[in-house]
C-alpha cells in the first residue's frame, strides 16, 4: 500500500467514517490526484466543486478499500459542518421550560415567520441626504471613517463578498449597493454567462441552491428554542457598505462599494465545507476582491479530526487570485476569549497560515477587548468594533439588539461584527489604490492601526483599525 493510500485509510478511520456510514449516507470531499479532472465512483453521486475537489455522496456500504486504490484520489475528508460563531438559543433547560409554559398560557405572543426569497428589486433611484442614524454607529466614529471619506467613499465597481447567512437584498440601505451581475439576464432561466449558475443576478444561495441569497429571518421563538442567528449576514453587510448620503439609515465603512450576497449558512447558523468552497470560488471568479467571513470553528473542525484541507485549499485559491480573506478571530470557549497563538483549538479559518488572511478581534466603545474575543500576537492582526454594534437588520430595520423579547435580550456582539469593519476598510483603501496587491492592503491595515497599550500583546498590529490613518498610509 503506497503512502497516499495509507494516509487515506488513516484519515477515514480517524474521522470515524465507518461507524458514521452505518447510520446514513457518507458525505465526503475528495481531492483529485494531479492529472485527473474527474472521478467515477459506482453507486455514488459526484459533484465537482473546483478543478481539484469533488463532493461525493456515497451509500453506507461504500468501500473504503476501493476508494484508497483509486489512482484518481489524493486526499479524502468528511464534508465538515461549518457554523456561525454566535448562537442565541437559551441554553438553560429550566429557562426554556419556563418560556414554553408562558407561551402555552399566552399563544398570542408567537410571531408569524416571514416569507423566504422575496423578488429581487431593481436598483433604486438615487436619493441624497444625511444618514439620520449615523450617530448611533459608535464603531464608525471610533475608527475615523469621516476623515477617511474625504479621500474616498469607495469605488462603485469594487466588490466585497459577504459570505454568510445571506443579505436582505430588499433593505432600503443595502439595495443601492447590491452587486449586479451584468452578464446575466434576469429571470430568463438561462445561464447567460456560462458560470454554472442560472439567473445569478446578485449572487447565489449555496445552502438552498437558488439565485435568491436572502437572509431569512425567523420567529424569535425559533431562535430561543432551536438556536441560530438569522439576520447575521444583513448586519455584517451594513457594516461593510450600507449606502451613505442617501437620506436613509446608516452608512457602512465603504458606503459606495458593492456587496455580493453569498449565502452558505442557513438561518439555523449551519453550513457545510462544500458550500463554503463554492461560495469562495464564486466570489473570486466573479470579481470580488475582498471576502468578509464572519464564521468558523474552535479547532480545525467540529469532529476533532484531521485538517479541513478542502477549506484551506479554497482560501489558497483566493490568495492565488489576489483576493483578501478577512476573517473573524473567534468568540472563545463558551464565550470566554483565548489566544489563537497557543490554544490547542485556535479558531479557523482565521488562524490558517495563508498570507491573504486578516484575522480580526473585537473591541467595545472604550477600546477594551471584548470578553468573548480571541486574540493572538502572532495570529490576530487587528481589532475593530464588535460589541453592541448598530447596523442594518432584515425588514428595513436598524439596531444593535438581536432580540429583546420574553425576558431575553442579546446585543449584536462578536468578532463577526468586527470582521466586516475591516473588510469595508480594505475596500476603501483598495478603491483609492487599485494598483495595490492583497499583500499591500493587508500591510497597510496592520501598519496604520492605532496602537493601544491593552492590545500591544494581543494583536500583530498592537492596536485597532484606524481608517483615517489607513487612507493616509
Residue pairs with C-beta under 8 A, 6 or more apart in sequence:
1 9
1 68
4 33
4 73
4 74
5 68
5 69
7 75
8 67
8 68
8 73
8 75
8 76
9 64
9 68
11 75
11 76
11 77
11 305
11 306
12 18
12 64
12 67
12 76
14 305
14 306
15 77
15 78
15 303
15 305
15 306
16 303
16 305
17 26
17 28
17 64
17 78
18 64
20 26
20 78
21 58
21 60
21 61
21 62
22 60
23 60
24 60
25 57
25 58
25 59
25 60
26 56
26 57
26 58
26 59
26 60
26 62
27 55
27 56
27 57
27 78
27 79
27 272
28 55
28 56
28 57
28 58
28 76
28 77
28 78
28 79
29 49
29 53
29 54
29 55
29 56
29 76
29 77
29 78
29 79
29 273
29 274
29 310
30 39
30 53
30 54
30 55
30 56
30 67
30 73
30 75
30 76
31 52
31 53
31 73
31 74
31 75
31 76
31 309
31 310
31 313
32 38
32 39
32 52
32 53
32 54
32 72
32 73
32 74
33 71
33 72
33 73
33 74
34 74
36 71
36 72
37 51
38 46
38 48
38 54
38 72
39 46
39 54
39 70
39 72
39 73
40 46
41 56
41 58
41 62
41 67
41 70
43 58
43 59
43 62
44 56
44 57
44 58
44 59
44 62
45 56
45 57
45 58
46 54
46 55
46 56
47 54
47 55
47 56
47 57
47 274
48 54
49 55
49 274
49 277
49 278
49 281
49 310
50 277
50 281
50 313
50 314
50 317
52 313
53 277
53 310
53 313
55 79
55 274
67 73
67 76
75 309
77 305
77 306
77 308
77 309
77 310
78 301
78 303
78 305
79 272
79 273
79 274
80 272
80 273
80 301
80 302
80 303
80 305
80 308
80 311
81 270
81 271
81 272
81 273
81 301
81 302
82 264
82 265
82 270
82 271
82 272
82 273
82 276
82 295
82 296
82 297
82 311
83 265
83 269
83 270
83 271
83 295
83 297
83 302
84 165
84 228
84 229
84 232
84 265
84 269
84 294
84 295
84 416
85 294
85 295
85 296
85 328
85 330
85 331
85 347
85 414
85 415
85 416
86 229
86 232
86 269
86 331
86 413
86 414
86 416
87 227
87 228
87 229
87 269
88 223
88 224
88 227
88 228
88 229
88 402
88 403
88 410
89 223
89 224
89 225
89 226
89 227
89 228
90 96
90 99
90 224
90 225
90 408
96 224
96 225
99 221
99 224
99 225
99 406
99 407
99 408
100 225
102 109
102 406
103 109
103 110
103 221
109 406
110 219
110 221
111 219
111 220
111 221
112 219
113 217
113 218
113 219
113 222
114 216
114 217
114 218
114 394
114 395
116 212
116 214
116 216
117 210
117 212
117 214
118 170
118 212
118 214
120 169
120 186
120 201
120 202
120 212
121 169
121 170
121 175
123 175
123 176
123 178
123 180
124 172
124 175
124 176
126 176
126 246
127 246
127 247
127 248
128 245
128 246
128 247
129 245
129 246
129 247
129 248
130 245
130 247
131 244
131 245
131 246
131 247
131 248
131 249
131 250
131 251
132 247
132 248
132 249
133 249
133 250
133 390
133 398
134 140
134 250
134 251
135 141
136 250
136 390
136 398
136 400
137 250
137 251
137 389
137 390
137 391
138 365
138 385
138 388
138 390
139 239
139 365
139 384
139 385
139 386
139 389
139 390
139 417
139 421
140 146
140 250
140 251
140 253
140 385
142 365
142 367
142 385
142 464
143 253
143 384
143 385
143 421
143 425
143 464
143 465
143 466
143 467
143 468
144 466
144 467
144 468
144 469
145 251
145 253
145 467
145 468
146 468
147 467
147 468
147 471
148 428
148 467
148 468
148 470
148 471
149 244
149 255
151 432
151 471
151 472
152 256
152 428
152 431
152 432
152 471
153 244
153 245
153 254
153 255
153 256
153 428
154 241
154 254
154 255
154 256
154 257
154 427
154 428
154 431
155 256
155 257
155 431
155 434
156 256
156 257
156 258
157 258
158 254
158 257
158 258
158 289
158 427
158 430
158 431
159 179
159 257
159 258
159 259
159 260
159 286
159 287
159 288
159 289
159 290
160 240
160 241
160 254
160 257
160 258
160 259
160 260
160 288
160 289
160 290
160 291
160 292
160 423
160 424
160 427
161 203
161 260
161 262
161 279
161 283
161 288
161 290
161 291
161 292
162 233
162 236
162 237
162 240
162 259
162 260
162 261
162 262
162 292
162 420
162 423
163 262
163 264
163 276
163 279
163 280
163 283
163 291
163 292
163 293
163 295
164 215
164 232
164 233
164 236
164 237
164 262
164 263
164 264
164 265
164 292
164 293
164 294
164 295
165 215
165 216
165 229
165 230
165 231
165 232
165 233
165 234
165 263
165 265
165 266
165 267
165 269
166 205
166 213
166 214
166 215
166 216
166 233
166 234
166 261
166 262
166 263
167 174
167 178
167 203
167 213
167 214
167 215
167 233
167 234
167 237
167 259
167 261
167 263
168 174
168 214
168 215
168 217
168 231
168 234
168 392
168 393
168 394
168 395
169 175
169 178
169 202
169 212
169 213
169 214
169 261
170 396
171 234
171 238
171 392
171 394
171 395
171 396
172 248
172 249
172 396
173 238
173 242
173 243
173 246
173 248
173 249
173 250
173 392
173 396
173 398
174 234
174 237
174 238
174 241
174 242
174 243
174 259
174 392
176 243
176 246
177 241
177 242
177 243
177 252
177 255
177 256
177 257
177 258
177 259
178 202
178 258
178 259
178 261
179 202
179 203
179 258
179 259
179 260
179 261
180 201
180 202
180 258
181 193
181 200
181 201
181 202
181 203
181 286
183 192
183 193
183 195
184 191
184 192
184 193
184 199
184 200
184 201
185 192
185 199
186 199
186 201
187 199
188 199
189 198
189 199
190 198
190 199
191 197
191 198
195 282
195 285
195 286
197 204
197 211
197 282
198 211
199 211
200 211
201 211
202 211
202 213
202 260
202 261
203 213
203 260
203 261
203 262
203 263
203 282
204 210
204 211
204 213
204 262
204 263
204 279
204 282
205 211
205 212
205 213
205 214
205 263
206 262
206 263
206 264
206 271
206 275
206 278
206 279
206 282
207 263
207 264
207 265
207 266
207 271
207 275
208 263
213 261
213 262
213 263
214 263
215 230
215 231
215 232
215 233
215 234
215 263
215 267
215 394
216 230
216 266
216 267
217 230
217 231
217 267
217 394
217 395
218 228
218 230
218 267
220 403
220 405
220 406
221 406
222 228
223 229
223 230
223 403
224 403
224 406
224 408
226 268
227 268
227 269
228 266
228 267
228 268
228 269
228 270
229 269
229 402
230 267
230 394
231 393
231 394
231 402
232 265
232 269
232 294
232 416
233 261
233 263
233 265
234 392
234 393
234 394
235 389
235 391
235 392
235 393
235 412
235 417
236 292
236 294
236 391
236 416
236 417
236 419
236 420
237 252
237 259
237 261
237 392
237 420
238 250
238 252
238 391
238 392
238 398
239 252
239 253
239 389
239 391
239 417
239 420
239 421
239 424
240 252
240 253
240 254
240 257
240 259
240 292
240 420
240 423
240 424
240 427
241 252
241 253
241 254
241 255
241 256
241 257
241 258
241 259
241 424
241 427
242 249
242 250
242 251
242 252
242 255
242 391
242 392
243 251
243 252
243 255
243 256
244 251
244 252
244 255
244 256
245 251
245 255
249 392
249 398
250 390
250 391
250 392
250 398
252 420
252 424
253 420
253 421
253 423
253 424
253 425
253 427
253 428
253 467
254 424
254 425
254 427
254 428
254 431
256 431
257 424
257 427
257 428
257 431
260 283
260 286
260 288
262 279
262 282
262 283
263 279
264 271
264 272
264 275
264 276
264 278
264 279
265 271
265 295
271 295
273 308
273 310
273 311
274 310
276 295
276 311
276 314
277 310
277 311
277 313
277 314
280 291
280 314
280 315
280 317
280 318
281 314
281 317
283 291
283 318
283 323
284 291
284 317
284 318
284 321
284 323
288 323
289 322
289 323
289 324
289 427
289 430
289 438
290 323
290 324
290 326
290 423
290 426
290 427
290 430
291 318
291 323
291 324
291 325
291 326
291 423
292 326
292 419
292 420
292 423
293 325
293 326
293 327
293 328
293 349
293 419
294 327
294 328
294 414
294 415
294 416
294 417
294 419
294 420
295 328
295 416
296 327
296 328
296 330
296 347
296 348
296 349
296 350
297 347
297 348
298 330
298 333
298 345
298 347
299 344
299 345
299 346
299 348
300 306
300 307
300 308
300 348
301 307
301 308
301 348
308 348
311 348
311 349
312 349
312 352
312 354
315 325
315 349
315 352
315 354
315 356
315 357
316 354
318 324
318 325
318 356
319 325
319 354
319 355
319 356
319 438
322 437
322 438
323 356
323 438
324 356
324 358
324 426
324 430
324 438
324 441
324 442
325 349
325 354
325 356
325 357
325 358
326 357
326 358
326 360
326 419
326 420
326 422
326 423
326 426
327 349
327 350
327 357
327 358
327 359
327 360
327 419
328 347
328 350
328 359
328 360
328 414
328 415
328 416
328 418
328 419
329 340
329 347
329 350
329 359
329 360
329 361
329 362
329 373
329 374
329 375
329 376
329 380
329 415
329 418
330 337
330 340
330 346
330 347
330 350
330 373
330 374
330 415
331 337
331 372
331 373
331 374
331 414
331 415
331 416
332 338
332 372
332 373
332 374
333 345
335 371
335 372
336 371
336 372
337 369
337 370
337 371
337 372
337 373
337 374
337 375
338 374
338 375
339 374
339 375
339 376
340 346
340 347
340 350
340 351
340 359
340 374
340 375
340 376
340 379
340 380
341 376
341 377
341 378
341 379
346 374
346 376
346 379
347 374
349 357
350 357
350 359
350 360
350 374
350 379
350 380
351 359
351 376
351 379
355 438
355 439
355 442
356 438
356 439
356 442
358 381
358 382
358 422
358 426
358 442
358 445
359 376
359 379
359 380
359 381
360 380
360 381
360 382
360 383
360 384
360 386
360 415
360 418
360 419
360 421
360 422
360 465
361 369
361 370
361 373
361 374
361 375
361 380
361 382
361 383
361 384
361 386
361 415
361 418
361 455
361 458
361 459
362 369
362 370
362 372
362 373
362 383
362 384
362 385
362 386
362 387
362 413
362 414
362 415
362 417
362 418
363 369
363 370
363 373
363 383
363 384
363 385
363 386
363 387
363 418
363 455
363 464
364 370
364 385
364 386
364 387
364 388
365 385
365 387
365 388
367 452
367 454
367 455
367 464
368 454
369 375
369 383
369 454
369 455
369 458
370 386
370 387
370 413
370 414
370 415
372 413
372 414
372 415
373 383
373 386
373 415
373 418
374 380
374 415
375 455
375 458
375 459
376 458
376 459
376 460
377 457
377 458
377 459
377 460
378 460
379 460
380 458
380 459
380 460
381 442
381 445
381 446
381 459
381 460
381 461
382 422
382 445
382 446
382 449
382 459
382 460
382 461
382 463
382 464
382 465
383 418
383 452
383 455
383 458
383 459
383 463
383 464
383 465
384 418
384 419
384 421
384 422
384 425
384 464
384 465
385 417
385 418
385 421
386 413
386 414
386 415
386 416
386 417
386 418
386 421
387 411
387 413
387 417
388 400
388 411
388 412
388 413
389 400
389 412
389 413
389 417
390 398
390 399
390 400
390 412
391 398
391 399
391 400
391 412
391 417
392 398
393 399
399 412
400 411
400 412
401 409
401 410
401 411
401 412
402 410
402 411
402 412
403 409
403 410
404 410
421 465
422 445
422 465
425 445
425 465
425 467
425 470
426 441
426 442
426 445
428 467
428 470
428 471
429 436
429 441
429 444
429 445
429 470
429 471
429 473
430 436
430 441
432 471
433 440
433 441
436 444
444 470
444 473
445 461
445 465
445 470
446 460
446 461
447 461
447 473
448 466
448 469
448 470
448 472
448 473
449 459
449 461
449 462
449 463
449 464
449 465
449 466
449 469
450 463
450 464
450 465
450 466
450 469
451 461
451 462
451 463
452 462
452 463
452 464
455 461
455 462
455 463
455 464
456 462
456 463
